[in-house]
């Protein structure tokens, strides 16, 4: 899997968590993970499952799309085409829900 995707996701998770004034400890409690897991996710070192992405977004009262990187987001290398398609679909579904 593309490690850049996980780094960008983790960066967005951290920014959103800090914007909501939620500590790593509190977020970990809300999603039943350890604080260390939250740290590793935010640094892009830990892979997570799809249901955990949804739980993290819900725990921060956010839409999953807010955590997803843009397919061309200031990337030295664009995301893989299949990853980019999934992200675009999630973003479209998020816009349809709004």
Residue frames as qw, qx, qy, qz and C-alpha x, y, z in Angstrom:
[[0.000, 0.890, 0.455, 0.000, 0.00, 0.00, 0.00],
 [0.357, 0.659, -0.026, 0.662, 1.14, 3.54, -0.63],
 [0.510, -0.382, -0.473, 0.609, 2.83, 4.84, 2.55],
 [0.070, 0.129, 0.059, 0.987, 2.34, 8.45, 1.37],
 [0.448, -0.488, -0.508, -0.551, -1.42, 7.95, 1.63],
 [0.658, -0.516, -0.510, 0.203, -1.07, 6.95, 5.28],
 [0.417, -0.152, -0.197, 0.874, 1.25, 9.89, 6.06],
 [0.123, -0.268, -0.235, -0.926, -1.15, 12.40, 4.49],
 [0.574, -0.521, -0.553, -0.306, -4.14, 10.76, 6.21],
 [0.627, -0.399, -0.460, 0.486, -2.30, 10.89, 9.55],
 [0.236, 0.015, -0.051, 0.970, -1.41, 14.52, 9.05],
 [0.333, -0.392, -0.362, -0.778, -5.03, 15.39, 8.33],
 [0.650, -0.497, -0.575, -0.001, -6.19, 13.38, 11.34],
 [0.508, -0.270, -0.356, 0.736, -3.80, 15.25, 13.61],
 [0.027, 0.152, 0.106, 0.982, -4.80, 18.66, 12.22],
 [0.489, -0.458, -0.471, -0.574, -8.50, 17.88, 12.65],
 [0.661, -0.436, -0.553, 0.259, -7.95, 16.50, 16.16],
 [0.379, -0.170, -0.237, 0.878, -6.03, 19.62, 17.19],
 [0.153, -0.295, -0.287, -0.899, -8.64, 21.88, 15.56],
 [0.624, -0.497, -0.468, -0.380, -11.29, 20.17, 17.70],
 [0.195, -0.629, 0.527, -0.537, -9.07, 20.48, 20.82],
 [0.962, -0.196, -0.009, -0.191, -9.06, 16.73, 21.40],
 [0.275, -0.667, 0.691, 0.039, -6.03, 15.03, 22.92],
 [0.457, 0.286, -0.815, -0.214, -4.59, 11.81, 21.54],
 [0.041, -0.004, 0.905, -0.423, -5.62, 10.13, 24.78],
 [0.488, 0.322, 0.401, -0.705, -9.23, 11.28, 24.42],
 [0.616, 0.413, -0.405, -0.535, -9.44, 10.28, 20.76],
 [0.275, 0.234, -0.932, 0.027, -7.98, 6.89, 21.60],
 [0.244, 0.134, 0.788, -0.549, -10.62, 6.39, 24.30],
 [0.564, 0.393, 0.102, -0.719, -13.42, 7.37, 21.89],
 [0.712, 0.420, -0.427, -0.366, -12.38, 4.81, 19.28],
 [0.919, -0.302, 0.239, -0.082, -11.09, 2.08, 21.61],
 [0.776, 0.448, -0.244, 0.370, -7.45, 2.29, 20.54],
 [0.656, -0.472, -0.166, 0.565, -4.31, 3.04, 22.52],
 [0.000, -0.940, 0.067, 0.336, -2.78, 6.51, 22.57],
 [0.389, -0.438, 0.651, 0.483, 0.30, 4.97, 20.96],
 [0.467, 0.396, 0.734, 0.294, -1.85, 3.72, 18.07],
 [0.200, 0.935, 0.274, -0.104, -3.20, 7.25, 17.53],
 [0.230, -0.788, 0.383, 0.423, 0.37, 8.57, 17.52],
 [0.449, -0.145, 0.768, 0.434, 1.43, 5.94, 14.99],
 [0.407, 0.658, 0.619, 0.134, -1.60, 6.59, 12.77],
 [0.064, 0.968, 0.067, -0.234, -0.91, 10.32, 12.82],
 [0.238, -0.681, 0.556, 0.413, 2.70, 9.67, 11.77],
 [0.710, 0.480, -0.332, -0.395, 1.62, 7.30, 8.99],
 [0.041, 0.444, -0.891, 0.085, 3.34, 4.33, 10.61],
 [0.340, 0.114, 0.885, -0.298, 0.23, 2.28, 11.39],
 [0.241, -0.135, -0.693, -0.666, -2.20, 0.98, 8.80],
 [0.370, 0.137, 0.600, -0.696, -5.85, 1.13, 9.73],
 [0.193, 0.347, 0.892, 0.214, -9.00, -0.56, 8.52],
 [0.077, -0.425, -0.438, -0.789, -11.86, 1.20, 6.78],
 [0.477, -0.698, -0.519, -0.128, -14.19, 0.93, 9.78],
 [0.546, -0.469, -0.237, 0.652, -11.52, 2.66, 11.90],
 [0.185, 0.161, 0.239, 0.940, -11.39, 5.57, 9.44],
 [0.332, -0.589, -0.498, -0.543, -15.15, 5.95, 9.88],
 [0.615, -0.618, -0.436, 0.225, -14.88, 5.69, 13.69],
 [0.467, -0.207, -0.079, 0.856, -12.11, 8.30, 13.81],
 [0.022, -0.335, -0.332, -0.882, -14.17, 10.72, 11.71],
 [0.489, -0.634, -0.510, -0.313, -17.25, 10.16, 13.88],
 [0.631, -0.479, -0.371, 0.484, -15.22, 10.60, 17.07],
 [0.296, -0.199, 0.024, 0.934, -14.14, 14.02, 15.79],
 [0.323, 0.705, 0.470, -0.421, -17.64, 14.91, 14.58],
 [0.085, 0.579, -0.464, -0.665, -16.35, 15.10, 11.03],
 [0.857, 0.431, 0.009, -0.281, -17.02, 13.66, 7.60],
 [0.866, -0.118, 0.360, 0.326, -14.68, 10.91, 6.41],
 [0.590, 0.695, 0.157, 0.379, -13.88, 13.05, 3.37],
 [0.152, -0.961, 0.188, -0.134, -12.19, 15.61, 5.63],
 [0.662, -0.546, 0.491, 0.146, -9.54, 13.01, 6.44],
 [0.828, 0.297, 0.392, 0.268, -8.94, 11.89, 2.86],
 [0.290, -0.480, 0.319, 0.764, -6.10, 13.45, 0.89],
 [0.557, 0.698, -0.047, -0.447, -6.72, 15.08, -2.45],
 [0.930, 0.219, 0.221, 0.196, -5.47, 12.86, -5.29],
 [0.598, 0.570, -0.038, 0.562, -3.02, 15.61, -6.33],
 [0.431, -0.899, -0.082, -0.012, -2.43, 17.25, -2.95],
 [0.049, -0.897, 0.439, -0.027, 0.97, 18.95, -3.15],
 [0.936, -0.157, 0.305, 0.082, 2.40, 15.57, -3.99],
 [0.131, -0.609, 0.657, 0.425, 5.88, 15.01, -5.23],
 [0.078, -0.003, -0.926, -0.370, 4.37, 11.90, -6.73],
 [0.606, -0.167, -0.134, -0.766, 0.63, 11.67, -7.37],
 [0.627, -0.156, 0.672, -0.363, -1.24, 8.98, -5.48],
 [0.200, 0.015, 0.928, 0.314, -1.71, 5.68, -7.25],
 [0.326, -0.107, -0.460, -0.819, -4.58, 5.83, -9.71],
 [0.493, -0.383, -0.768, -0.144, -6.69, 3.26, -7.83],
 [0.329, -0.408, -0.536, 0.662, -6.24, 5.10, -4.53],
 [0.044, 0.121, -0.090, -0.988, -7.07, 8.41, -6.23],
 [0.388, -0.260, -0.638, -0.613, -10.31, 6.93, -7.65],
 [0.460, -0.465, -0.730, 0.198, -11.44, 5.72, -4.21],
 [0.222, -0.350, -0.305, 0.858, -10.73, 9.13, -2.68],
 [0.169, -0.017, -0.331, -0.928, -12.60, 10.92, -5.47],
 [0.443, -0.377, -0.737, -0.345, -15.60, 8.63, -4.99],
 [0.407, -0.480, -0.616, 0.473, -15.64, 9.27, -1.23],
 [0.092, -0.241, -0.068, 0.964, -15.42, 13.01, -1.84],
 [0.294, -0.177, -0.532, -0.774, -18.33, 12.87, -4.31],
 [0.479, -0.459, -0.746, -0.053, -20.44, 10.87, -1.87],
 [0.326, -0.402, -0.441, 0.734, -19.59, 13.37, 0.88],
 [0.074, 0.089, -0.165, -0.980, -20.69, 16.26, -1.34],
 [0.389, -0.301, -0.690, -0.531, -23.92, 14.44, -2.20],
 [0.451, -0.473, -0.706, 0.271, -24.70, 14.02, 1.52],
 [0.224, -0.254, -0.248, 0.908, -24.15, 17.73, 2.27]]
